[in-house]
Amino acid sequence: MAKRSGQLKLNAFHYVSGHHAAAWRRPEASADDRIEDYVAFARLAEEGRFDAVFLADSVDVRLLHPEGAARKAHTGATLFEPLTLLSALSAHTSRIGLIGTASTSFSDPYNLARQFLSLDHLSGGRGGWNLVTSNDPEAALNFGHARPVPHAERYARAEEFVDVVLGLWDSFEDGAFRRDRDSGVYFDLDKLHVLDHQGAHFRVKGPLNAPRSPQGRPVVVQAGSSEPGKELAARTAEVIFTAQQTLAEAQAFYADVKGRLGKYGRAPDELKILPGAFIVTGATESEAREKFDELQSLVHPDVGLELLRVQLGIDLRGYDPDGPIPDLPDTAGGKGRQALVAALARRENLSIRELYLRIAGARGHWQLVGTGAQIADQLEERFVEYGADGFNVMAPVIPGGLRDVIDHVLPELRRRGPFRTEYEGRTLRENLGLKRPENRFAARAAVAAE
């Protein structure tokens, strides 16, 4: 296969004070309770011409151990509820996309559809939903569950959930709201569609009480690399957020997921694959390495072991930290991430201590430390060799780490051609190169009329 041309896509992934587990200990790190800091991040990302600001979410407080409530790493991805925060950011930005995470395990499809469609209207067509299923046992206890929802059950619910949401977003066709003062017609009743969904998990009549999105519907992002996750993405997602360590792993994932699209009547370019890329950069390689090493020195062992518990689904506090990881039990948590981190440990022969330091920044995502040119080399290679369509950029410390990427990496990418100098359009779809979807009900009616 010939190397590809074109341009890659970049999201700016916000994570409290930064993606490194020790970022909050740096004096230059932003606070996690000031709207001004989030606004500054979004404006900085828009200045860099990133496609979107990407927000993860957490609905619990992750204490490292019962007696260690005062010592913790990030309690979650953001202090604020993502949709509320993104709605506020929409008033301070004009072109950058706004992607927020919401779980199908702990949400209601009608409310979620309404909230994201509202964000899309408020932002002029810049909204996106990052669909996740939730495996955190502590979070489950906040939503009426006595235990974590099993993996297969989470994905069965997610499959139906996304179908309901997509159907509700097509409740009205384009141009349905005539608002004709002379005739007194507010909307065209023939362009209103009732979903009337009845399934194993949900009964939702509809319609949704909002006009169709300026971009047709919010962009659907899906985070998950297990078999059910890849199948769900191939059927319904337009962007997939994933994690791979090596070029070979990235190429295999890329070919696998893109190869599944055909059976759903979709073209390969209808799904963008954007793995995470944790980037530490500077004017020189030694400067970048010094920044990274300083962060690494601030990782407390308790924090490192908690990172492994979340990633591997097992508490390793009783094991020799300088020994290898043990055989891992099956997990109700993230199967794809457990497999990735375990493979990393075994491939590089890492001890438990070395492993938690290895993932303290990227949490299993691709980690890059070097000059702007060195980073650009690696990103460009993965793009042109069909390992990714772009990246979710993870700054080690916020805001300085994102500024470093903008100052050192993006000029290199622009000089070589694979990253934009200006936005292509005003909606998230236009900038991602995604087509505007047809209204499903209008499309069916057109086929029936032929």
N, C-alpha and C positions, 0 to 999 in steps of 0.2 A: 504493500500500500504506500502511495506517495505521501510525503510529508504535507501537512495541511497548511493553508494560508489563512488569512482572515484575522479577526481580532478576538482576544479573550475577554471574559467578563470578570469583574471584581466586585465583591461585596465587602463592606467594612463591618466586621463582626464586633459589636460592642459587648464587653464583659466587665462590669463594675470597674475596678481600678486598672484592669489589664488582664490578659489571659494567663500570665504566669501566676502560679499559686502564691508567690511571695510579692506580687506587684503592689499590694496594698501597703506593704511595709516601706516602700520607697517614698521619700518626702515629696517628690514631684508628681506622684500619682493623683488622679482626680478623685474627688469624693464620690460616694455612691448615693448621696441624698440631696443633691443640688441640681435642680433642673437646668441651671446655667451650664453645668459641665456637660450634660447630655446635648444641649443645644450647640455648644462649641464643638463637640465631637461630630455631630451631624453636618454642621457647616464646613468643618474641615474636610470631611469625606466628600462633600459636594464640591468643594474647591478642587479636590483631587480627581473629580469626575468618576468616582466610584458609581457602580450601578445602583447600589442600595445600602442602607444601614440595615444590619441584621441583628435582631434581638432574640436571644434565647430566653428561657423562663424557668423558674423553680417555684413550687408552691409549698415549700416547707423550709425549715431552718435546719441545716445539717451540722449538728454538733459533732466534734471529733470523737468524744466519748463522754459518758454521763458526768464525770467529775471535771471535765475540761471545757465547760461552757464558755469560759473567757478566751480560750485559745482556739481559734478556728481559721480556716481558710475562707474563701468566698462562701457565703451562706446560700448563694444562688446566682443566677446569671444577672439579675438586675433587681434593685430594691423595688422598683415600681412595676405595676402591672403593664405589660408591653403595649396593649392597644391604647390605654390611656396615655402612656408616654408618647407613642408614635403619633397620636392625634395632636398632641401639643407640638411635637417636632414638625408636623406638616405646616404649621403656621410660620415656622422660621426657615423653611427651605422651599425650593420651587421646582427642582428637577430630579433630585435623588429619590430612588425608591425607598419604601418603608416596609420592611418585612418583619412580622412579629410571630412568635411561637405560641401555639395553643394546642393543648392535648385533647385528642379524641377520647381519652380514657376518663377525663374529669370535666368535660364540657357538654353542653346541649347543642345539637346542630342548628336549631332555629336561632338561638341567641348568638351563636358564633357567626353564622352566616350574616346576620344583621349587623353585628359589630364590625366585621371586616369590610362589608359593603359600605358601611358608614365611613370608615377610614378611607376607603377608595374614593368616595365622593368628596370628602373633606380635603383630600390631597390632590384632587384633579386627576385621578387614575394612576396613583403611584403605590397602591397597597399590595401586599402579598402576605399569604398565610403559610407559615412553616408548620406543617402537620407533623405531630409526633404522637407516639403512644408512650405512656408513662410506666416506668418500672420501679420507681422509688417507693420502698415500703412505707417510709414515713409520710410521703405525700398521700398514699392510698388511705391512710388513717384520717386524713382531713376531708375525705369525700365519702364517708359511710362504708368503707371497705375494711374488713377485719384483717386482710392480708393483701399482698401485691396481686394485681390482676394477672393471671397466667398469660404467657407470651401469645399463644394461639388465640386465646379469647380476646386479647387486646387488638390483634390485627383483624379478627372477624368483625369486631365492633367498628374499627377504623374503616374497613371497606364499605360498610353500609353508611357510616357517618359521612364520608366524603361524597357519596352519591346523593345523599339528602342535601348537603350544602350546595353542591353544583346545581342540583335541580332548583333549589330555592333562588339561587342567583339568576336564574332564567325566568323568574316569575313574570317579569314584564319584558316585552320586546323593545328594541330600540325604537324611539319615537312614540312610545305608548302614551306619554303624558303630553297631550296636545295643548292644554291650558288655553282653550279658545274662548275668550271672553264674549265674543259676539254670539256664538252658538250656545254657550253655556256648557260645552263639553270639556271636562277636566282631563279625562284620559279615555283612550280607545279600549272599550271592553273586549274587543276581539283580540287585543294584544296582551291580555291578562291570562295567565295560565296557573291553574291550581295543581300542585304537585300530587297531593293525596297519596303520600307514601305510607305503606304498611309493611313492616319487615320484622325480622327476629328481634331487633334491638330498639327500633324506633317506630312510632306512629306519628307522622307529621303531615297535616293537611296542607298548610300553606294557603295563599301565596305569601311571600315576603313583602312587607309593607315599605318597599323602597324601589326607586327606578333602577334600571340596569346601569352597570358601572360604565364610566367614561371609557375604560379599556376593555369593555365586554364583561369581564369579571376579574376579581383580584387574582394575581398570579399564585398558583399553588406550588409550594415548595414541600418536599418530603425529606425527612431526616431518618435514615435507617438503612442498614446494609445487610440485614438478614435476608433469607430467601423470601419470606412474606413481605418484607420491606421493599425489596427490589421489584417484586411483582406488583405491589401497590403503586410504586412510583411509575413503572412502565405503563400502567393502565390509566393513571389519573394525574400524575405530577407534571409540572413544566420545568422545575428545577429540582435537583436532588443534592442534598448536602451529605457528604460522605467522608471517609477517612481511609487513606492508604499510605503506606510507608515508602514503598519502592515503585519505580517506574513500571516494572513488570506487573505488580499487583494492581496498579492504577489502570494499566492497559487491559488487564483481564476483566476488571470490574466494568470499565467503560464499554468494552465489546459485549459483555454479558447483558448489561442493562439496555444498551442501544439495540441489541439483537432481539429483545423481547417486544419492542414497540410494534413491529409489523403485525403481530397477531391481534393487536387492538386497532388496526387501521391507522397507525401513526407513523410519521416519517422520523428519521433519526434526529433531525434538527429541532423537533418539537419538545425535546427534553434536554436541558442544559445540565451537565454534570460539573458541580463546583465543590471539590474537596476542600477541607480546611488546610490553610498554610500559615503556620506560626513563624513569623519573620522577625529576626533581630538583625538590624543593619546599621551601618555607620560609614563614615568617610573612608575608613581603612578596615581591613580584616581584624587587626588587633583591637581596634576600638569596638567593633561589633562583639568580638569574643569577650572583651572586658565587661561590657554591659551584661552579657548573658551569664558570665561566671559570677558576677556580683549578685544577680538574682538567685542563682543556684545556691549561693552560700547562705541565703536567708530562709531556705526551706527547712522547717522544723520536721523532725522525724515523724511526729504524730500526724502532721499534715500529709506527709508522703504516704504513710500507711493508709490514711483515709482515702487518698486518691486511688490507691490500688483497690481498696474495698469497693469503691464505686465502679471502677473499670472492670474488675475481675469477678465481683460478686462474692468475695470471700474475705474474712477478717484475718489478716496475716500477723497480728500483733504477737501471737504466741510462737512465731517461727524465728529462726536465726536471720537477722536482717542481711547478713553477709553470705547466706546460703541461697540456693536456687528457689524459685517458686515451686510449690508442690503441685501434684496433679489437681486439676480444678474440677469441682462438681458442676453438673448442669445448673444453669442459672435461669431464674425467672426474669432476669434483667435483660440488658442489651447483649444479645448473643453475638452480633457482629463485632462489637467493641471488645468483648471478652476474648474472642478468637484473635483479633488483631494484636492486642497487647500481649497476650500469651505467646503468640508467634514471634513478636519482637524480642521478648525475653529469651526465648530459646534460640532464635537465629543469632543473636549477639552474645549469648551465654552470659546474661546479666544476672546479678544477685538481686535480691529483693530491694536492697538500698539503691543499687545502680538503676534498677527499673523505675522506682518512684522518682528518682532524679531525672531520668530520661523522659518521663511524661509530665513533669511538674509544669512545663510550659505549654506543651501542645495537647496534653491529655489524650495521646494516641494519634493525633493528627501529624502531618508532615512538618518537621522542624528544620528551618533554614537559618543559618547564621553566617554572615559574610558581608561583603561590599554590595552596593547596588548592582554592579555588573555581574557579580557572582550569583546573586539571587535571581536576577533577570535571566541569566543563562539557564538556571534550573527550572524556573517557571515556564520559559519559552520551550524548553525541551519537552516538558510534560504536555504542553499544549500541542505542539506540532507533531508529536509522536502518538497522538490520540490516547492520552491518559487523562485528559480533563478538557472542559470547555472554558474553564476559568477557575477562580478560587475564592473562597471565603477567607479574607485576610484577617489574621488573628494577631493583633499588636501585643507585645509582651507587657508594656506599661502604657496606660492611656492618660493623657493624649500624646505624649512624646513619641511613643513607638509608631503611631500612625503617621505623625509628621515625618519621622525618619523614612518610612516607606514612600511617602509622597515626594520627599526631597531627593532620595537616593535611587529608589527602584523604578518608580514610574517614568522619570526622564529617560532611563535606559530602554524601557519597553517602548516608549513613544518613538525614540530614535530608530529603533529596529522595526517599528510598524505594528506590533500586535496589541496596542492599546490606544484608545481614543484620545483625541485632544479636546473634543467637544461632544456634548450629548447629541445623540441622533434624533431624539424626539422629546416629547413632554411626559409620556407615560412610561411606567416600568416595562411594559411589554415592548414598546418601541425600542427602548434602549437595550433590552435583552435580546432583541431580534426574534421575538415570538409573535406569531400571527394573532390577530384579534379573533376570538372564537365566535362561531355562529350561535345564535340562540337555538337550543335544541328543539324547542317546540315549533319555532318558525321553520326550521330546517325540515322537520317531519311533515309539517303542513305543505311545504313546497314540493316535497317528494310525492305526497299523496295526491297533489293537484296535477301532477304530470300525466 
